[in-house]
């Protein structure tokens, strides 16, 4: 979802981009998400005839970040050799991604969550690499996890364990974003572009404890190809 609003101090909108992972409409990915439905979907627009450029994870995310089709960003799969966060991406495509353009327009840019599947590995210049254009960077190293993961905290490795209160990744993204918003002076500072890229609903499908029994009784839709 892309949500925007205009602050009183500027004509440029503040933009919050929420990017979920593997949330499939065909298998009722919105089932049970009543607050999301009420607070976001019912207040905006739904594009019911939209298509992605590729169904492959890093390939599709590369298109989202760059605005390019696969044949122009050259990421062909989820591996480093397939272009995912490799040197070609970092030197030829990443410098032209949307955060760079928004930063040039005067936006303060913030990213928290999963970026590209091979981001932060040693061959991809490790957690020290911050994609150009971002002022505040909290990027997940590697693929979707909920516990026992590492992030790049503005270029510094930050390791997390399995303590729900401190480490559950979806909540960490929420807490990082709220801390940024609460400290930001919207009246006197530039507009913001904030990306929140959750690991959910991607496997390993580890729910927060408070939602452990939430899906009891729910069944996957019985489509013709079940």
C-alpha positions in Angstrom: 0.0 0.0 0.0 1.1 3.5 -0.7 -0.3 6.1 1.8 0.3 9.8 1.5 -0.9 13.0 3.2 0.0 16.7 3.0 1.4 18.4 6.1 0.6 22.0 6.9 4.1 23.2 6.3 4.7 22.0 2.7 3.0 21.3 -0.5 4.9 18.0 -1.0 3.1 15.0 0.4 4.7 12.8 3.1 4.8 9.2 1.7 4.6 6.0 3.7 5.1 2.9 1.5 4.2 -0.5 3.2 5.6 -3.5 1.3 4.5 -6.9 2.5 6.1 -10.1 1.3 4.3 -13.0 -0.4 0.8 -11.8 0.5 -1.2 -13.6 -2.1 -4.8 -12.4 -2.9 -5.5 -15.7 -4.7 -5.2 -17.6 -1.4 -7.0 -14.9 0.6 -4.0 -13.2 2.0 -6.1 -10.4 3.5 -8.3 -12.9 5.4 -8.6 -11.9 9.1 -6.7 -8.6 8.7 -9.6 -6.5 9.8 -7.5 -3.5 11.1 -5.6 -3.3 7.8 -8.9 -3.4 5.9 -10.5 -0.7 8.0 -7.6 1.7 8.5 -5.9 1.5 5.1 -7.9 -0.3 2.4 -11.3 1.2 3.2 -9.7 4.7 3.3 -8.0 4.4 -0.1 -8.0 2.8 -3.5 -7.6 -0.9 -4.5 -6.2 -1.7 -7.9 -8.0 -4.9 -8.8 -6.5 -5.4 -12.2 -2.8 -4.8 -11.3 0.1 -7.0 -12.3 3.7 -7.5 -11.2 6.6 -7.7 -13.7 7.8 -11.0 -12.2 6.5 -13.4 -9.6 10.1 -14.1 -8.3 11.0 -12.3 -5.0 14.2 -10.4 -5.6 13.3 -9.8 -9.3 10.0 -8.2 -8.4 11.5 -6.2 -5.5 14.2 -4.9 -7.9 11.4 -3.7 -10.2 9.6 -2.0 -7.3 12.8 -0.2 -6.1 14.0 0.8 -9.6 10.8 1.2 -11.6 12.3 -1.0 -14.3 11.3 -4.2 -16.0 13.4 -7.3 -15.6 15.3 -6.8 -18.9 16.4 -3.4 -17.8 17.5 -4.1 -14.2 19.1 -7.5 -15.1 18.1 -9.3 -11.9 17.0 -12.7 -13.0 16.6 -14.7 -9.8 17.1 -14.6 -6.0 20.8 -15.4 -6.1 23.8 -13.1 -6.1 24.9 -14.5 -9.4 21.4 -13.9 -10.7 21.8 -10.2 -10.0 20.2 -9.9 -6.5 22.1 -7.0 -4.8 25.3 -7.8 -6.7 27.9 -5.4 -7.9 26.1 -4.6 -11.2 22.9 -3.8 -9.3 24.8 -1.6 -6.8 26.8 0.3 -9.4 24.4 0.6 -12.4 20.8 0.3 -11.1 20.7 1.3 -7.4 22.0 4.8 -8.0 18.9 5.4 -10.1 16.3 3.9 -7.7 13.3 5.8 -6.3 14.9 6.9 -3.0 17.7 8.7 -4.9 15.2 10.7 -6.9 13.0 11.5 -3.9 16.1 12.6 -1.9 17.0 14.9 -4.7 13.6 16.4 -4.5 14.2 17.3 -0.8 12.7 14.3 1.0 14.1 12.8 4.2 14.2 9.1 3.4 13.7 6.1 5.8 13.8 2.4 5.2 13.1 -0.4 7.7 12.7 -4.1 6.8 13.6 -6.6 4.1 15.3 -5.1 1.0 16.8 -7.7 -1.4 17.4 -11.3 -0.7 21.2 -11.1 -0.9 21.5 -7.7 0.7 24.2 -7.5 3.4 26.1 -10.7 2.6 29.9 -10.4 2.3 29.9 -10.5 -1.5 27.4 -7.7 -1.6 29.6 -5.4 0.5 28.1 -6.5 3.8 26.0 -4.4 6.2 28.2 -1.4 5.6 26.5 -0.9 2.3 23.7 1.6 2.5 21.7 1.9 -0.7 22.1 5.5 -2.1 19.4 8.0 -1.3 18.5 6.8 2.2 19.1 9.0 5.3 17.9 6.4 7.8 18.6 2.8 7.0 17.6 -0.4 8.9 17.8 -3.1 6.3 17.4 -6.8 6.9 20.5 -8.9 6.0 19.3 -11.8 3.8 15.8 -13.2 3.4 12.7 -13.1 5.6 13.1 -14.1 9.2 11.2 -13.2 12.4 13.9 -14.2 15.0 17.6 -14.8 14.9 18.5 -12.4 12.2 20.8 -9.4 11.6 20.1 -6.0 10.2 22.2 -3.1 9.0 21.6 -0.2 11.4 22.8 2.7 9.3 25.8 0.6 8.1 26.5 -1.1 11.4 25.8 -4.8 12.0 23.1 -5.3 14.6 22.3 -8.9 15.7 18.9 -10.1 17.1 18.0 -13.2 18.9 14.7 -14.9 19.9 13.3 -12.6 22.7 9.8 -11.6 21.5 9.9 -8.3 23.3 13.1 -7.2 21.7 13.5 -9.2 18.5 10.3 -10.1 16.8 11.0 -8.6 13.5 7.6 -7.2 12.4 7.4 -5.4 15.8 10.9 -4.1 15.4 10.0 -2.5 12.1 7.0 -0.9 13.8 9.0 0.3 16.7 11.8 1.8 14.5 9.2 3.6 12.4 7.2 5.0 15.3 10.4 6.2 17.0 11.4 8.1 13.8 7.9 9.6 13.4 7.6 10.7 17.0 11.0 12.4 16.9 10.5 14.1 13.5 9.7 17.8 13.4 7.1 17.8 10.5 6.5 21.5 10.9 10.1 22.6 10.2 11.7 19.6 8.5 11.4 18.3 4.9 8.6 15.9 3.9 9.4 12.2 4.4 9.5 9.1 2.3 9.3 6.1 4.5 9.4 2.4 3.4 8.3 -0.3 5.8 9.1 -3.7 4.3 7.8 -6.5 6.6 8.9 -10.1 6.3 5.2 -11.2 6.7 3.5 -13.0 5.2 6.5 -14.9 3.9 7.6 -18.2 5.5 8.7 -19.4 8.0 5.2 -18.1 9.1 6.2 -17.4 12.7 3.3 -15.4 14.3 3.7 -13.1 17.2 2.6 -14.9 20.4 -0.6 -12.8 20.7 -1.7 -14.1 17.3 -0.6 -17.7 17.8 -4.2 -19.0 17.8 -5.7 -16.3 15.6 -6.1 -18.5 12.6 -7.8 -21.4 14.3 -10.7 -22.6 12.1 -9.5 -20.8 9.0 -8.9 -22.8 5.8 -7.0 -22.1 2.7 -9.5 -21.3 -0.2 -10.4 -24.4 -2.1 -9.7 -23.1 -5.6 -10.2 -25.4 -8.7 -6.5 -26.2 -8.6 -6.5 -27.2 -4.9 
